[in-house]
């Protein structure tokens, strides 16, 4: 599934501002291994760099392990000698493989050797190429890189192929926070969880192998999106990375592909094509999900398990539940089943649940009890974390609302949840909560459909970049027979239900329709191949 974060303006920057204060170009040329062989060497590598710079690339990625630093250095020297570019206009990245037997001084010598091979006085970014199993070795290498920064041999430092736990370990003793994390990333390995983790630490990501193993360029969905923009599937995948703020370093030895891969700054992918919204904390949430409440009582047991299986098969990645629904355990079983079967990775899913207070409840509940309720929900879902947890119903007491919210903030800080929000809160209740909150709600889940547009509440939430999720987006059932909605649907060969879901998405609202029937689940998700006109949007808004 192709995902969204946000669309960039026409005058978007082509660089990322790193936490070191330096700018890194969003698209670079990769010089590592190719499917046809190892990293390019000698004249091939030299020509590659000339072609890339002539095509507009300013970010060059290499590594000591690639064995081509000298050739790349020669090519850069030749370009600079022409006087067309200055050294400071280029961003050169290289990588150092940790050697457990090396001392700190010996590691510094390896840094100096790479700089010498590249025939430059400094490199813009140096990464630890692979983490060592010995965490002390990682710390030793990192200390040497910090010293190299102090000696102005390197401008920024980072890591490659590290996971969150390895970065956590590194940060315990680090004086300098990594500026970059380079990992494999493409539409089938979106690294959503690692991006969210890195955002919290101000670490940017670079995606190597952004086109996957080669088969993705034939993916019919990506190819179709490319055709609508007169772009290749490869360009679509690179643009996807750019729009979510991830640097990409595609590889090619062919000049036409080199030029094509950097042609990503004069167009944008739409929400329709990307299929997620970026929340105010940097986490991406799918624009459509499976609702599992209601139905005159929330579905339980095997019924809800089959719903989840069917939904994931169709393409849903957002699953919405709640402690109150009583089906967290069954949903957790179904989710783990599809993960075990290899149909989806956990990081591709967005699981949302809710902590519950009785409507209007004013019985005091403590901050610690709220955290415990979060842990219970996660345990029932048989997960190590959830992507979103919502405060299900506001209390009549502002004090209790603040206490519960503080507990959700604690759960967020403890890594139990990636984003926190509220449900069924009105403007006044949100206003009161925000006054003392340390973390703004990322989401407000409310009832919304064409006869309850919630325009005022949406406008208020928009001021604070609080995303809105619409439950019951099809109303109480009568709206599917509405003649206006049917007429609009007929124009696109769509049902009135699909029109209502599309309406929510186009106004920036996440929709979580509910159905226990596989065919309706499929229909409800099939809303990404048409768009409503402004006139049609207004008709629905004012029903």
FIMI-297311 format. One line per 2 residues: number of its first residue (from 0); their letters; for each residue y, z, x of C-alpha. Coordinates in pm, 1 decimal, decimal comma. Example, Ala and Ser with C-alpha at 12.3 -4.5 7.8 and 13.67 -1.06 7.14 Angstrom:
2
0> AS> -450,0:780,0:1230,0  -106,0:714,0:1367,0
# end
This chain:
543
0> XX> 0,0:0,0:0,0  344,9:-91,7:126,3
2> XX> 588,8:196,7:104,9  965,3:243,9:79,3
4> XX> 1219,6:478,0:218,2  1567,7:338,1:172,6
6> XX> 1757,1:10,7:191,3  2013,9:-39,1:464,1
8> XX> 2355,8:-193,4:415,8  2441,9:-540,6:539,1
10> XX> 2630,7:-390,6:833,8  2344,3:-159,2:921,5
12> XX> 2312,8:-33,1:1273,9  2048,2:-195,1:1489,3
14> XX> 1999,6:127,8:1681,3  1881,4:484,2:1631,4
16> XX> 2092,5:769,1:1767,2  1850,7:990,7:1958,1
18> XX> 1886,4:1369,3:1981,6  1985,9:1314,4:2345,2
20> XX> 2297,7:1131,1:2227,7  2181,7:786,1:2340,5
22> XX> 2119,0:487,0:2114,4  1778,5:318,5:2100,4
24> XX> 1744,7:-34,0:1955,0  1528,8:-38,1:1642,3
26> XX> 1326,4:-340,5:1747,7  1186,8:-378,8:2097,5
28> XX> 940,5:-596,9:2279,6  602,4:-439,6:2346,8
30> XX> 431,1:-528,9:2674,0  101,9:-343,7:2636,2
32> XX> -242,6:-484,4:2566,3  -295,2:-792,1:2352,1
34> XX> -603,4:-876,7:2150,1  -668,5:-1166,0:2388,4
36> XX> -658,7:-941,4:2693,6  -479,8:-664,2:2877,2
38> XX> -105,9:-624,3:2930,2  74,6:-939,4:3052,2
40> XX> 118,3:-952,6:3428,0  315,0:-1149,0:3684,4
42> XX> 476,5:-1473,4:3570,0  355,1:-1422,2:3212,8
44> XX> 530,2:-1083,6:3187,7  843,0:-1221,4:3355,8
46> XX> 863,8:-1510,7:3107,1  800,7:-1272,0:2817,9
48> XX> 1102,6:-1060,7:2913,3  1326,0:-1366,7:2960,0
50> XX> 1223,1:-1500,7:2619,2  1272,7:-1162,7:2452,7
52> XX> 1619,8:-1103,7:2597,4  1724,2:-1461,0:2516,1
54> XX> 1607,1:-1396,9:2157,2  1823,2:-1086,0:2124,0
56> XX> 1590,8:-800,5:2222,9  1755,2:-518,9:2415,1
58> XX> 1468,6:-267,6:2401,1  1182,7:-325,9:2647,5
60> XX> 873,4:-105,8:2634,4  627,8:-74,3:2921,1
62> XX> 416,0:189,0:3097,7  283,6:263,0:3444,3
64> XX> -67,4:217,6:3300,6  16,4:-141,3:3197,5
66> XX> 57,2:-242,2:3561,6  352,8:-470,3:3486,4
68> XX> 654,8:-256,4:3569,5  733,2:-463,7:3883,1
70> XX> 719,1:-792,9:3694,9  937,9:-652,6:3416,6
72> XX> 1179,1:-513,7:3673,1  1199,7:-855,4:3839,3
74> XX> 1272,0:-1026,4:3505,9  1543,7:-774,2:3418,2
76> XX> 1699,1:-815,0:3764,5  1705,6:-1193,6:3718,4
78> XX> 1874,5:-1160,0:3378,7  2135,6:-917,7:3509,5
80> XX> 2205,4:-1143,4:3806,9  2318,4:-1415,1:3565,4
82> XX> 2599,6:-1185,9:3450,7  2518,3:-1238,3:3083,1
84> XX> 2422,2:-872,9:3030,1  2502,0:-541,5:3189,4
86> XX> 2230,7:-285,4:3264,8  2372,5:-41,5:3008,3
88> XX> 2314,5:-298,7:2733,5  1938,5:-273,7:2786,5
90> XX> 1709,8:10,0:2680,9  1407,6:33,2:2910,0
92> XX> 1118,6:259,8:2812,9  822,9:340,6:3032,5
94> XX> 543,7:594,8:3020,4  374,0:834,2:3255,1
96> XX> 6,1:921,4:3230,5  -47,5:1294,5:3292,9
98> XX> -248,6:1381,3:3601,7  -397,4:1732,8:3579,0
100> XX> -411,7:1767,5:3958,0  -50,0:1669,3:4021,0
102> XX> 211,5:1930,6:4097,4  553,0:1918,6:3933,9
104> XX> 698,1:1755,1:4246,2  420,0:1496,1:4252,9
106> XX> 492,6:1412,9:3889,5  858,5:1365,9:3980,6
108> XX> 749,0:1123,7:4251,2  557,0:926,3:3987,1
110> XX> 876,1:907,6:3780,7  1065,7:780,2:4085,0
112> XX> 791,7:523,2:4153,9  823,1:377,5:3803,0
114> XX> 1199,1:354,3:3844,5  1149,3:184,6:4180,9
116> XX> 896,5:-58,8:4033,1  1141,4:-145,2:3756,3
118> XX> 1411,4:-202,4:4020,1  1663,6:10,5:3835,2
120> XX> 1849,9:332,7:3912,1  1735,0:500,1:3589,4
122> XX> 1522,7:445,0:3280,5  1651,5:500,4:2930,5
124> XX> 1338,0:667,6:2797,1  1024,4:800,7:2960,8
126> XX> 727,5:919,8:2757,1  417,6:1120,0:2834,3
128> XX> 172,8:839,2:2760,1  -120,8:1046,0:2634,7
130> XX> -153,2:1419,6:2572,5  -385,2:1611,4:2800,7
132> XX> -652,8:1828,8:2643,3  -517,5:2099,4:2873,3
134> XX> -192,2:2207,4:2707,2  -73,5:2360,8:3034,3
136> XX> -86,0:2013,8:3192,4  138,2:1878,5:2916,7
138> XX> 383,8:2161,7:2981,3  383,6:2089,2:3356,5
140> XX> 448,7:1717,5:3307,9  718,9:1790,1:3052,6
142> XX> 891,2:2027,7:3292,3  897,3:1750,3:3552,3
144> XX> 1050,2:1507,8:3300,7  1316,1:1767,4:3214,3
146> XX> 1400,0:1789,6:3584,6  1418,6:1410,1:3602,5
148> XX> 1672,9:1418,1:3317,4  1872,9:1679,0:3509,1
150> XX> 1866,4:1450,3:3813,8  1987,5:1160,7:3595,3
152> XX> 1676,0:957,4:3667,8  1598,6:943,6:3294,7
154> XX> 1838,4:951,2:2999,4  1591,3:1056,1:2727,5
156> XX> 1235,7:1186,1:2729,0  959,2:1187,0:2471,9
158> XX> 587,7:1169,5:2407,1  331,0:914,9:2292,3
160> XX> 11,8:963,6:2090,3  84,3:1334,1:2036,0
162> XX> 2,8:1499,3:1703,1  206,0:1774,7:1536,7
164> XX> -0,6:2055,6:1689,2  40,4:1916,8:2040,6
166> XX> 416,1:1883,8:1992,3  432,1:2240,1:1856,0
168> XX> 260,9:2360,9:2172,2  499,6:2162,4:2391,7
170> XX> 805,9:2299,8:2211,0  707,2:2660,6:2285,4
172> XX> 812,2:2623,5:2649,2  1029,7:2312,6:2638,7
174> XX> 1396,5:2328,5:2730,9  1452,2:1977,8:2595,9
176> XX> 1319,7:1864,8:2256,1  1143,9:1525,8:2272,8
178> XX> 1377,0:1247,1:2165,4  1098,1:1007,4:2070,7
180> XX> 737,5:1006,6:1956,3  557,2:674,9:1998,5
182> XX> 246,5:631,4:1781,8  42,8:359,3:1618,2
184> XX> 193,6:281,8:1279,0  164,9:0,1:1026,6
186> XX> 112,0:-24,8:648,3  -246,8:98,0:679,7
188> XX> -150,8:386,9:910,5  188,6:483,1:776,5
190> XX> 215,6:817,4:964,6  414,3:960,5:672,2
192> XX> 322,8:1320,3:750,0  405,1:1284,3:1119,7
194> XX> 741,1:1124,5:1034,0  824,7:1417,6:808,6
196> XX> 725,9:1663,4:1082,4  931,2:1478,5:1343,9
198> XX> 1236,5:1462,9:1116,8  1242,4:1842,3:1103,4
200> XX> 1272,8:1852,8:1482,4  1516,8:1564,7:1516,0
202> XX> 1253,7:1346,9:1683,0  1253,8:972,8:1612,7
204> XX> 940,1:758,8:1593,5  852,2:431,3:1758,4
206> XX> 567,8:232,1:1603,0  338,2:45,9:1838,1
208> XX> 96,5:-208,6:1686,2  333,0:-238,4:1384,9
210> XX> 139,2:-543,4:1263,6  -196,3:-366,0:1265,1
212> XX> -504,2:-522,9:1416,6  -415,4:-872,9:1300,3
214> XX> -565,7:-882,0:951,5  -250,9:-745,6:783,2
216> XX> -60,0:-1068,6:839,5  -295,4:-1220,5:581,1
218> XX> -261,9:-934,8:332,0  -176,2:-1107,3:-0,1
220> XX> 73,9:-840,4:-107,0  265,3:-857,2:219,9
222> XX> 247,4:-1237,1:228,5  384,3:-1252,7:-128,1
224> XX> 673,7:-1022,0:-42,7  751,4:-1237,6:260,1
226> XX> 759,5:-1555,2:53,0  1020,3:-1403,8:-181,3
228> XX> 1249,9:-1358,2:121,1  1139,8:-1672,0:306,8
230> XX> 999,4:-1444,3:577,7  659,3:-1403,4:741,4
232> XX> 423,3:-1114,4:671,1  484,4:-992,1:1026,8
234> XX> 859,4:-981,1:968,1  805,4:-788,0:644,6
236> XX> 605,3:-521,1:827,0  869,9:-482,9:1097,9
238> XX> 1146,1:-468,3:836,2  948,4:-194,8:658,5
240> XX> 955,9:15,9:974,2  1327,4:-47,4:1025,7
242> XX> 1413,6:52,2:668,8  1238,7:383,6:708,0
244> XX> 1419,5:454,9:1034,1  1126,2:386,4:1267,4
246> XX> 1168,1:176,4:1582,0  911,7:-102,4:1613,1
248> XX> 780,4:-270,0:1929,6  579,9:-576,3:1821,4
250> XX> 401,6:-781,0:2087,2  374,7:-1156,4:2128,8
252> XX> 369,5:-1407,7:2412,0  473,7:-1696,8:2187,2
254> XX> 844,6:-1769,8:2172,9  847,6:-1858,7:1803,1
256> XX> 685,2:-1525,7:1713,7  914,0:-1334,5:1950,0
258> XX> 1215,6:-1482,9:1768,3  1061,1:-1427,6:1427,6
260> XX> 982,2:-1060,2:1491,5  1344,2:-965,0:1550,5
262> XX> 1472,1:-1154,9:1245,7  1490,6:-838,8:1034,8
264> XX> 1858,7:-747,9:1013,0  2002,1:-994,4:761,5
266> XX> 1792,5:-891,8:462,5  1632,3:-587,5:299,8
268> XX> 1314,9:-501,7:115,7  1376,5:-385,6:-238,4
270> XX> 1258,3:-61,2:-398,6  1023,1:-281,8:-597,0
272> XX> 859,9:-402,3:-277,1  858,9:-72,6:-91,9
274> XX> 728,1:148,0:-374,1  866,4:486,6:-262,6
276> XX> 1194,3:675,5:-280,8  1322,6:884,3:9,3
278> XX> 1393,2:1244,8:-89,7  1693,1:1438,2:37,9
280> XX> 1480,3:1604,2:308,3  1349,7:1275,5:450,7
282> XX> 1009,1:1283,9:277,8  897,5:968,8:94,7
284> XX> 775,3:998,5:-263,8  602,5:713,4:-452,9
286> XX> 809,5:577,1:-741,3  520,4:603,6:-985,1
288> XX> 250,4:866,1:-1017,5  -30,3:994,1:-1233,7
290> XX> 64,5:1268,6:-1477,5  -218,5:1510,3:-1557,7
292> XX> -60,8:1746,5:-1808,6  -36,3:1733,9:-2187,7
294> XX> -280,8:1530,0:-2396,2  -279,3:1821,0:-2645,8
296> XX> -393,0:2029,4:-2351,5  -426,0:1907,1:-1994,2
298> XX> -744,0:1710,2:-1911,7  -1007,7:1918,8:-1737,8
300> XX> -1331,9:1885,5:-1544,1  -1498,5:1548,2:-1516,7
302> XX> -1234,9:1383,4:-1738,2  -947,7:1454,9:-1500,4
304> XX> -1167,9:1380,2:-1197,7  -1235,9:1031,1:-1332,7
306> XX> -863,9:988,0:-1408,0  -780,3:1060,3:-1044,7
308> XX> -1055,3:830,1:-914,1  -942,3:547,8:-1143,2
310> XX> -575,2:600,6:-1057,1  -632,3:590,0:-682,4
312> XX> -848,2:277,9:-720,1  -560,5:110,8:-906,6
314> XX> -306,5:204,5:-636,0  -149,2:532,6:-746,3
316> XX> -67,7:760,9:-456,4  131,9:1031,4:-636,7
318> XX> -79,6:1283,5:-827,5  112,5:1538,7:-1035,5
320> XX> -42,8:1863,3:-1158,8  53,3:2228,3:-1212,4
322> XX> -97,3:2575,5:-1208,7  -32,9:2587,6:-1583,6
324> XX> -247,9:2278,7:-1645,3  -557,0:2458,1:-1517,1
326> XX> -695,9:2145,5:-1350,6  -596,0:2189,0:-985,4
328> XX> -954,7:2254,8:-873,0  -1092,8:1945,1:-1044,9
330> XX> -810,0:1730,2:-907,3  -871,4:1868,6:-559,1
332> XX> -1240,7:1779,8:-587,3  -1160,1:1422,0:-689,8
334> XX> -900,1:1377,9:-416,6  -1133,9:1504,1:-146,4
336> XX> -1410,4:1281,5:-278,9  -1205,1:962,3:-245,4
338> XX> -1085,0:1070,4:99,1  -1442,8:1137,6:211,2
340> XX> -1547,6:796,4:77,1  -1281,2:635,3:295,2
342> XX> -1084,2:487,2:6,0  -761,0:655,5:113,5
344> XX> -627,6:886,1:385,2  -482,0:1222,9:291,9
346> XX> -147,3:1126,9:443,4  -126,3:828,8:206,4
348> XX> -133,0:1061,1:-95,2  152,8:1261,3:-240,0
350> XX> 19,2:1566,3:-424,7  264,7:1758,7:-639,7
352> XX> 196,3:2086,2:-819,3  402,7:2359,7:-980,8
354> XX> 429,9:2737,7:-979,1  456,2:2882,8:-1326,7
356> XX> 669,1:3132,1:-1511,6  642,7:3162,0:-1887,4
358> XX> 932,1:2984,1:-2054,7  1229,7:3217,2:-2050,3
360> XX> 1034,4:3482,6:-1861,0  1251,3:3762,4:-1724,3
362> XX> 975,0:3978,5:-1576,3  1065,4:4023,9:-1207,7
364> XX> 857,2:3821,0:-962,6  900,3:3870,1:-591,9
366> XX> 961,7:3620,9:-315,5  630,6:3718,5:-154,2
368> XX> 443,0:3673,9:-483,1  585,4:3323,1:-510,0
370> XX> 451,1:3233,0:-164,9  114,0:3375,1:-266,6
372> XX> 117,8:3160,9:-582,8  183,1:2857,3:-363,5
374> XX> -114,0:2948,3:-142,8  -335,1:2989,4:-450,0
376> XX> -236,7:2642,2:-573,5  -314,7:2488,2:-235,6
378> XX> -646,3:2673,3:-223,3  -743,6:2550,5:-570,3
380> XX> -657,9:2195,4:-468,7  -869,4:2250,7:-156,3
382> XX> -590,4:2122,2:67,4  -413,6:2254,7:375,8
384> XX> -73,8:2167,6:227,0  83,8:1999,4:-72,7
386> XX> 354,2:1737,0:-57,2  568,7:1883,8:-333,3
388> XX> 579,1:2209,4:-522,5  809,4:2260,3:-819,0
390> XX> 940,9:2568,3:-996,9  786,5:2475,9:-1333,8
392> XX> 1021,9:2646,3:-1580,6  1348,0:2831,4:-1516,2
394> XX> 1378,5:3196,7:-1608,6  1664,3:3317,5:-1827,1
396> XX> 1752,9:3536,3:-1529,3  1945,5:3365,6:-1248,1
398> XX> 1833,3:3647,0:-1019,5  1465,9:3570,4:-1080,5
400> XX> 1526,0:3197,3:-1031,5  1686,3:3271,2:-694,0
402> XX> 1400,9:3502,6:-594,2  1137,9:3239,8:-680,2
404> XX> 1338,1:2971,9:-501,5  1358,4:3187,5:-189,4
406> XX> 979,0:3211,2:-201,7  951,5:2832,0:-219,6
408> XX> 1187,4:2804,4:77,7  957,9:3042,6:267,3
410> XX> 656,4:2825,5:177,9  844,4:2520,8:306,6
412> XX> 930,9:2693,6:633,3  569,0:2803,3:673,3
414> XX> 448,7:2442,6:648,3  259,4:2498,3:323,2
416> XX> 459,5:2228,5:148,1  660,8:1924,0:256,4
418> XX> 923,6:1933,4:-18,0  1030,5:2175,0:-292,2
420> XX> 1197,4:2120,2:-625,4  1236,3:2233,5:-983,6
422> XX> 1123,9:2124,9:-1326,8  1300,6:2151,7:-1664,1
424> XX> 1624,2:2279,4:-1507,1  1952,9:2183,7:-1670,8
426> XX> 2289,9:2135,5:-1497,6  2395,8:2499,2:-1532,5
428> XX> 2064,8:2632,1:-1399,4  2076,8:2392,8:-1104,6
430> XX> 2436,8:2485,0:-1032,8  2349,7:2854,4:-1021,8
432> XX> 2049,3:2794,7:-798,3  2236,4:2572,1:-553,4
434> XX> 2508,9:2833,3:-499,3  2273,2:3057,3:-300,9
436> XX> 1998,8:2815,2:-192,9  1936,3:2751,3:174,4
438> XX> 1745,0:2433,2:83,9  1857,0:2195,4:-189,4
440> XX> 1592,4:2100,1:-444,7  1443,1:1764,4:-351,0
442> XX> 1330,2:1695,6:-707,3  1399,2:1788,3:-1068,7
444> XX> 1115,4:1691,2:-1300,9  1230,7:1654,6:-1661,0
446> XX> 1133,5:1484,3:-1984,6  1294,1:1141,8:-1994,6
448> XX> 1242,5:821,2:-2189,4  1465,6:566,2:-2367,8
450> XX> 1546,3:809,4:-2648,9  1619,9:1086,6:-2396,5
452> XX> 1785,4:910,9:-2102,9  1917,4:1234,0:-1943,3
454> XX> 2216,7:1038,3:-1808,9  2436,6:1344,5:-1755,1
456> XX> 2162,8:1532,7:-1571,4  2080,4:1227,3:-1358,5
458> XX> 2445,8:1193,0:-1259,9  2460,2:1558,6:-1161,4
460> XX> 2139,6:1536,8:-956,3  2269,6:1223,4:-786,4
462> XX> 2565,6:1420,8:-649,6  2324,4:1639,1:-452,6
464> XX> 2072,6:1360,7:-381,2  1817,5:1540,5:-597,2
466> XX> 1559,3:1285,2:-709,3  1453,6:1296,5:-1075,3
468> XX> 1096,9:1257,0:-1198,4  1043,7:1159,2:-1560,8
470> XX> 749,3:1314,0:-1741,9  658,5:1169,2:-2082,6
472> XX> 832,8:843,7:-1982,5  680,5:669,0:-2284,7
474> XX> 813,2:925,5:-2531,4  597,2:1078,6:-2800,1
476> XX> 408,5:756,4:-2870,3  632,8:588,3:-3125,5
478> XX> 842,7:407,3:-2864,4  561,0:168,3:-2776,0
480> XX> 613,9:13,0:-3121,0  990,6:-21,6:-3074,8
482> XX> 1090,1:-380,9:-3153,6  1357,0:-398,8:-2880,4
484> XX> 1115,7:-285,0:-2612,2  845,0:-520,4:-2738,3
486> XX> 1091,3:-810,2:-2734,3  1195,7:-738,0:-2376,9
488> XX> 831,9:-705,8:-2275,8  737,2:-1036,7:-2434,2
490> XX> 990,9:-1211,0:-2209,3  797,1:-1094,6:-1900,6
492> XX> 449,4:-1089,3:-2058,3  457,4:-711,2:-2028,6
494> XX> 390,0:-426,6:-2268,8  661,4:-196,8:-2403,1
496> XX> 506,6:82,0:-2193,0  549,2:-123,8:-1876,1
498> XX> 910,9:-196,7:-1972,1  985,7:175,9:-2007,9
500> XX> 828,2:260,0:-1672,9  1011,2:-26,5:-1504,7
502> XX> 1338,5:99,3:-1656,0  1289,7:440,4:-1495,5
504> XX> 1211,4:293,8:-1154,2  1510,9:59,6:-1158,8
506> XX> 1745,9:349,1:-1225,7  1598,5:542,0:-934,2
508> XX> 1373,6:775,3:-1132,0  1010,7:851,0:-1044,6
510> XX> 782,0:800,2:-1346,9  455,0:987,2:-1406,6
512> XX> 293,0:832,0:-1715,4  -33,6:981,1:-1841,6
514> XX> -350,6:816,5:-1961,2  -722,6:888,6:-1945,6
516> XX> -807,3:519,1:-1994,1  -859,0:305,4:-1684,1
518> XX> -709,1:-9,1:-1840,7  -389,1:173,1:-1936,1
520> XX> -366,3:331,6:-1593,5  -381,5:-18,2:-1450,5
522> XX> -119,2:-152,3:-1691,9  116,3:138,4:-1625,9
524> XX> 103,5:71,7:-1252,1  152,4:-304,0:-1286,6
526> XX> 531,8:-292,9:-1293,6  624,6:-434,1:-954,0
528> XX> 619,0:-804,1:-1032,0  923,6:-820,0:-1261,3
530> XX> 1275,4:-679,4:-1286,4  1489,2:-599,0:-1589,0
532> XX> 1833,8:-754,9:-1614,8  2147,8:-540,1:-1630,0
534> XX> 2179,1:-625,2:-1999,2  1821,4:-513,4:-2068,1
536> XX> 1875,2:-193,4:-1871,8  2181,0:-114,6:-2086,5
538> XX> 1995,0:-189,7:-2409,5  1723,8:58,8:-2316,6
540> XX> 1974,2:316,4:-2188,3  2157,1:315,7:-2521,7
542> X> 1863,8:317,7:-2761,5
# end
